[in-house]
Amino acid sequence: MRLENKVTIITGAGSGIGRETALLFAKEGARVVVADVNEKAGEETAAEIKKNGGDGYFAKLDVSNRAEIKQVVRDALEKYGTIDVLINNAGIIQDALVLKMTEEQWDRVINVDLKGVFNCIQAVVEVMINQGNGVIINTSSIVGLNGNVGQVNYAAAKAGLIGMTKTLAKELGKKGIRVNAIAPGFIMTPMTSNVPEKILEMMREKTPLRRLGEPVDVAYAYLYLASDEAKFINGAVLCVDGGLII
């Protein structure tokens, strides 16, 4: 029970990495706010938590909507009285080569994957400062470290999250708040479900462990960074990629 009674907001918790993280955190004793824009998926995750004897509920959330974020935080505080952990997991992709990328594609990815994280952090950070502790974990990507063809918007957002993480680790560390990031490699989630098999095989070949990642691989990394076992880790970027070379 490494997160016993820790109130945790997980964005994008309806599916993929977010779902696995929500289920794992609940199993480890956390009280989980399952935040997702997809109501059906979010409700299913929350129902699974309760079925397994955990404590959690669904909250509809579009991270690009600041009013919705503020409401989610107010509701969590009303129900649980505090917020201990924020997992900024929600994200989207809208890939295109730079000459073909539309302004809408650029704006949408930046608004969700970068500004959305800022929105969520700003909504919870005062609570964490007042209580003198908290954990914030941002989801970057190895694409944010190395770049990737056809993902200039996504790479820019994920690289921005690394800069945000390191800056906030310096700003908030003295307040008792740890800020870290996870940089997943190629993880088999609904977001990657339409990738052609030849691309999947190429990614396996480029990964020294010779397999693609599973959502639970990232969930356990979140668990470690959220727990007291990582209480002296701040401003770090943990790659969960099997050693993928891109």
C-alpha positions as CSV (number, residue, x, y, z in Angstrom):
1,M,0.0,0.0,0.0
2,R,2.6,2.5,-1.1
3,L,0.0,5.2,-1.8
4,E,-2.3,4.6,1.1
5,N,-5.0,7.4,1.2
6,K,-3.0,9.6,-1.2
7,V,-5.6,11.6,-3.2
8,T,-4.5,11.4,-6.8
9,I,-5.8,13.1,-10.0
10,I,-4.9,11.2,-13.1
11,T,-5.7,12.8,-16.5
12,G,-6.4,10.7,-19.5
13,A,-7.3,7.8,-17.1
14,G,-10.0,6.3,-19.2
15,S,-7.7,4.1,-21.4
16,G,-4.1,3.0,-22.1
17,I,-1.4,4.1,-19.7
18,G,-3.8,6.3,-17.7
19,R,-6.2,3.4,-17.0
20,E,-3.5,1.1,-15.9
21,T,-2.1,3.8,-13.7
22,A,-5.4,4.5,-12.1
23,L,-6.0,0.8,-11.4
24,L,-2.5,0.3,-10.0
25,F,-2.7,3.4,-7.8
26,A,-6.0,2.3,-6.4
27,K,-4.6,-1.1,-5.7
28,E,-1.8,0.6,-3.8
29,G,-4.3,2.5,-1.6
30,A,-4.7,5.8,-3.5
31,R,-8.0,7.6,-3.7
32,V,-8.2,8.2,-7.5
33,V,-9.9,10.9,-9.5
34,V,-10.3,9.3,-12.9
35,A,-10.2,12.4,-15.1
36,D,-10.9,12.0,-18.9
37,V,-12.7,13.7,-21.7
38,N,-14.2,10.3,-22.7
39,E,-17.1,9.7,-20.3
40,K,-17.7,6.1,-21.2
41,A,-14.0,5.1,-20.9
42,G,-13.6,7.1,-17.7
43,E,-16.7,5.6,-16.1
44,E,-15.5,2.1,-16.9
45,T,-12.1,2.7,-15.3
46,A,-13.8,4.1,-12.1
47,A,-16.2,1.1,-12.0
48,E,-13.2,-1.3,-12.3
49,I,-11.6,0.5,-9.4
50,K,-14.7,0.1,-7.2
51,K,-15.1,-3.5,-8.3
52,N,-11.6,-4.3,-7.1
53,G,-12.4,-2.7,-3.7
54,G,-10.7,0.6,-4.4
55,D,-11.7,4.2,-3.8
56,G,-12.2,6.4,-6.9
57,Y,-14.6,8.2,-9.1
58,F,-14.9,9.6,-12.6
59,A,-14.5,13.3,-13.4
60,K,-15.1,14.6,-17.0
61,L,-12.2,16.7,-18.0
62,D,-10.8,18.4,-21.1
63,V,-7.4,19.6,-20.0
64,S,-7.5,22.5,-22.4
65,N,-10.6,23.8,-20.6
66,R,-9.5,25.8,-17.5
67,A,-13.0,26.0,-16.1
68,E,-13.4,22.2,-16.2
69,I,-10.0,21.8,-14.4
70,K,-11.0,24.2,-11.6
71,Q,-14.2,22.3,-11.1
72,V,-12.5,18.9,-10.9
73,V,-10.1,20.3,-8.3
74,R,-13.0,21.8,-6.3
75,D,-14.9,18.5,-6.4
76,A,-11.8,16.5,-5.3
77,L,-11.2,18.9,-2.4
78,E,-14.8,18.7,-1.3
79,K,-14.8,14.9,-1.4
80,Y,-11.3,14.2,0.0
81,G,-10.1,17.4,1.5
82,T,-6.7,17.4,-0.2
83,I,-4.8,16.6,-3.4
84,D,-1.5,14.7,-2.9
85,V,-0.5,13.6,-6.4
86,L,-1.2,14.9,-10.0
87,I,-0.4,12.7,-12.9
88,N,-0.5,14.7,-16.2
89,N,-1.0,11.8,-18.5
90,A,-3.6,13.1,-21.0
91,G,-2.3,13.6,-24.5
92,I,-3.1,13.4,-28.2
93,I,-1.3,13.1,-31.5
94,Q,-2.1,14.7,-34.9
95,D,0.8,13.8,-37.0
96,A,1.9,15.3,-40.3
97,L,5.1,16.4,-42.0
98,V,5.9,20.1,-41.4
99,L,4.9,21.2,-44.9
100,K,1.5,19.6,-44.6
101,M,0.7,20.2,-40.9
102,T,-2.2,22.6,-40.4
103,E,-2.3,25.4,-37.9
104,E,-5.3,23.5,-36.3
105,Q,-3.2,20.3,-35.9
106,W,-0.3,22.4,-34.3
107,D,-2.6,24.3,-32.0
108,R,-4.7,21.3,-30.8
109,V,-1.6,19.2,-29.8
110,I,0.1,22.2,-28.1
111,N,-3.1,23.1,-26.3
112,V,-3.7,19.6,-24.9
113,D,-0.2,18.2,-24.5
114,L,1.6,21.3,-23.3
115,K,-0.8,24.0,-22.2
116,G,-3.2,21.4,-20.7
117,V,-0.4,20.3,-18.3
118,F,0.2,23.9,-17.3
119,N,-3.5,24.4,-16.7
120,C,-3.7,21.3,-14.4
121,I,-0.6,22.2,-12.5
122,Q,-1.7,25.8,-11.9
123,A,-5.0,24.5,-10.7
124,V,-3.6,22.2,-8.0
125,V,-0.3,23.8,-7.0
126,E,-1.8,26.3,-4.5
127,V,-3.4,23.4,-2.6
128,M,0.0,21.6,-2.5
129,I,1.9,24.7,-1.4
130,N,-0.6,25.3,1.4
131,Q,-0.2,21.8,2.7
132,G,3.5,21.8,2.3
133,N,3.8,18.7,0.1
134,G,2.8,17.1,-3.2
135,V,3.9,15.2,-6.2
136,I,3.5,16.2,-9.8
137,I,4.4,13.8,-12.6
138,N,4.3,14.9,-16.3
139,T,4.2,12.6,-19.3
140,S,6.8,13.6,-21.8
141,S,8.1,11.2,-24.4
142,I,11.4,10.0,-26.0
143,V,10.1,12.0,-29.0
144,G,10.6,15.1,-26.8
145,L,14.2,14.1,-26.2
146,N,15.1,12.9,-29.7
147,G,12.5,14.2,-32.1
148,N,10.6,12.1,-34.7
149,V,9.7,12.6,-38.3
150,G,6.1,13.8,-38.8
151,Q,5.6,14.8,-35.1
152,V,6.9,18.4,-34.9
153,N,3.9,19.4,-32.8
154,Y,4.1,16.5,-30.5
155,A,7.9,16.7,-30.2
156,A,7.7,20.4,-29.4
157,A,5.0,19.8,-26.7
158,K,6.9,16.9,-25.1
159,A,10.2,18.8,-25.1
160,G,8.4,21.7,-23.6
161,L,7.2,19.4,-20.8
162,I,10.8,18.5,-19.9
163,G,11.6,22.2,-19.6
164,M,8.5,22.8,-17.5
165,T,9.3,19.9,-15.3
166,K,12.9,21.0,-14.6
167,T,11.8,24.6,-14.0
168,L,9.0,23.7,-11.6
169,A,11.2,21.3,-9.7
170,K,13.4,24.3,-8.9
171,E,10.4,26.6,-8.1
172,L,8.4,24.2,-6.0
173,G,11.0,21.9,-4.4
174,K,11.4,24.4,-1.5
175,K,7.7,24.1,-0.9
176,G,7.9,20.4,-0.4
177,I,6.6,19.6,-3.9
178,R,8.4,17.1,-6.2
179,V,8.0,17.5,-10.0
180,N,9.3,14.8,-12.3
181,A,8.6,13.5,-15.8
182,I,8.2,10.1,-17.5
183,A,9.4,9.7,-21.1
184,P,7.8,6.6,-22.5
185,G,9.0,4.9,-25.6
186,F,6.7,3.0,-28.0
187,I,3.8,1.8,-25.8
188,M,0.9,-0.3,-27.1
189,T,-2.1,1.8,-26.3
190,P,-5.2,2.9,-28.2
191,M,-3.2,5.9,-29.5
192,T,-0.8,3.5,-31.3
193,S,-3.5,0.9,-32.4
194,N,-3.6,2.1,-36.0
195,V,0.2,1.9,-36.6
196,P,1.0,-0.5,-39.5
197,E,2.6,-3.8,-38.4
198,K,5.8,-3.1,-40.4
199,I,6.3,0.0,-38.3
200,L,5.7,-2.0,-35.1
201,E,8.2,-4.6,-36.2
202,M,10.7,-1.8,-36.9
203,M,10.3,-0.4,-33.4
204,R,10.8,-3.8,-31.9
205,E,14.0,-4.2,-33.8
206,K,15.2,-0.8,-32.6
207,T,14.4,-1.7,-29.0
208,P,17.2,-3.6,-27.3
209,L,14.7,-5.5,-25.2
210,R,13.1,-6.6,-28.5
211,R,9.5,-5.9,-27.4
212,L,7.2,-2.9,-27.3
213,G,6.1,-1.4,-24.0
214,E,2.8,-2.2,-22.2
215,P,0.8,0.5,-20.3
216,V,1.6,-1.2,-17.0
217,D,5.3,-0.7,-17.7
218,V,4.7,3.0,-17.5
219,A,2.2,2.7,-14.6
220,Y,4.9,1.2,-12.4
221,A,7.2,4.0,-13.1
222,Y,4.5,6.5,-12.1
223,L,4.0,4.5,-8.9
224,Y,7.6,4.7,-8.0
225,L,7.9,8.4,-8.6
226,A,4.7,9.1,-6.7
227,S,5.7,7.0,-3.7
228,D,7.9,8.0,-0.7
229,E,10.5,5.6,-2.2
230,A,11.3,8.5,-4.6
231,K,11.2,11.3,-2.0
232,F,14.7,12.6,-3.0
233,I,14.0,12.5,-6.8
234,N,13.1,15.9,-8.2
235,G,13.4,17.4,-11.7
236,A,14.2,14.0,-13.2
237,V,13.1,12.6,-16.6
238,L,12.7,8.8,-16.4
239,C,12.8,7.0,-19.7
240,V,10.6,4.0,-20.0
241,D,11.5,2.8,-23.5
242,G,13.4,-0.5,-23.4
243,G,16.4,1.4,-24.6
244,L,14.7,2.4,-27.9
245,I,17.0,4.1,-30.4
246,I,15.2,6.5,-32.7
